[in-house]
């Protein structure tokens, strides 16, 4: 929920936004609101970025899949 833009905080936040969108029916606006009032376009950008990076980085794809599995088990 931090406002920090450092990569150490921002990238895990983007993955969380991606997983919330993937695993729930929450709207982009409601996800953004949960993360300290971020705009829906910020959430959409995060989702697109994680999808792009997962397509080009198989290790990241495995980590995200592992997180998804842990959340749904």
Buried (B, 14 or more C-beta within 10 A) or exposed (E): EEEEEEEEEBBEBBBBBBBBBBEEEBEBEEBBBBBEEBEBEBBBBBBEBBEEBBEEEEEBBEEBEEBBEEEEE
